[in-house]
Amino acid sequence: MSPAVFRFPAALSCPWCPKIQRVSRANFFCCADCGGTYQVSDEGKVAKAAAPNGPKTRKRGSFGFGFEFPADVDMLPVIRGILLSAARQLGASEKDVAALELALDEVITNILVHSFGFDRSKRFRVDLKADVSRRILTITLRDKGKENKKGWVVDEARALERVQQGKAGGLGRFLTSRMMDSVEYRRKGGENILTLVKKLQDLA
């Protein structure tokens, strides 16, 4: 007898809490009950991604990880959950967490809208490196969509002038540059590479 083949949709348990969720495809998910994130494979295997309230604060060393995500707006809360969990490992304050959340929403939305034109068949990669002793987070986003010809260099005087005129264009890039310590964009080998660096100043 051949082994049973797993098929979607399926009712699967959150690995962080008793919540049962019906899923229709392999993907990353954010539990509506506990806020934990997890990944479901094509075979229906469930793997933890980020804990609901973030793991215990790390005091030294470094750590990092990387994931590839579909270009789907539903991935925003999942990506936020994973990356903000890492920030909390460094003892990030809620002020730092809020700044990271705003910047992540802007840069990921920029990829979905401008790089991919909301094409959900596309994928992009997010890598994180955390230097615990220096309290520095480095987040790199890579996609093979359209080139960002405007880049991420922001003329602050011009951005503030546009705000005063009631024009929203470019405001997201301006706020991202203010929230992060460094925002660097480059195009290499047909790939957009955006690197955000955040020095966590405030202890939680």
Buried (B, 14 or more C-beta within 10 A) or exposed (E): EEEEEEEBEEEBEBBBEEBEBEBEEBBBBBBEEBBBBBBBEEEBEBEEBBBBEBEEEBEEEEEEBEBEBBBBEEBBBBBBBBBBBBBBBBBBBEEBBEBBBBBBBBBBEBBBEBBBEEEEEBBBBBBBBBBBEEBBBBBBBBBBBEEBEEBBEBEEEEBEEBBEEEEEEBBBBBBBBBBBEEBBBEEEEEBBBBBBBBEBEEEB
